[in-house]
Amino acid sequence: MALLADAALLLPAPTRPAAAGATATMITVFAVAHVDALVHAPAGRRWSPALKVLLNVAYVGWAIAVAVS
């Protein structure tokens, strides 16, 4: 539900910086689970959680860029 509310707040320009900051925070919190999965993945199966961590880093960077613009 929070993701849907945040997505709706990203649309209007006046609420976009605050919503982007909330997005960066939520994605950072979600990334903890992906890092944990990466740490506990078997040696041959680390590519999937590693990709998720990499994408989360990119998403957080994008959200921060939107928040400061």
RARA-V124157 format. One record per backbone hydrogen bond with DSSP energy under -0.5 kcal/mol. NH is the residue of the N-H (numbers start at 1). CO is the residue of the C=O. If there is no record, write none. Layout:
NH;CO, NH;CO
//
This chain:
5;1, 6;2, 7;3, 8;4, 9;5, 10;6, 11;7, 11;8, 12;8, 15;12, 16;12, 16;13, 17;13, 19;15, 20;16, 21;17, 22;18, 23;19, 24;20, 25;21, 26;22, 27;23, 28;24, 29;25, 30;26, 31;27, 32;28, 32;29, 33;29, 33;30, 34;30, 35;31, 36;32, 37;33, 38;34, 39;35, 40;36, 41;37, 41;38, 45;42, 46;43, 49;45, 50;46, 51;47, 52;48, 53;49, 54;50, 55;51, 56;52, 57;53, 58;54, 59;55, 60;56, 61;57, 62;58, 63;59, 64;60, 65;61, 66;62, 67;63, 68;64, 69;65
//
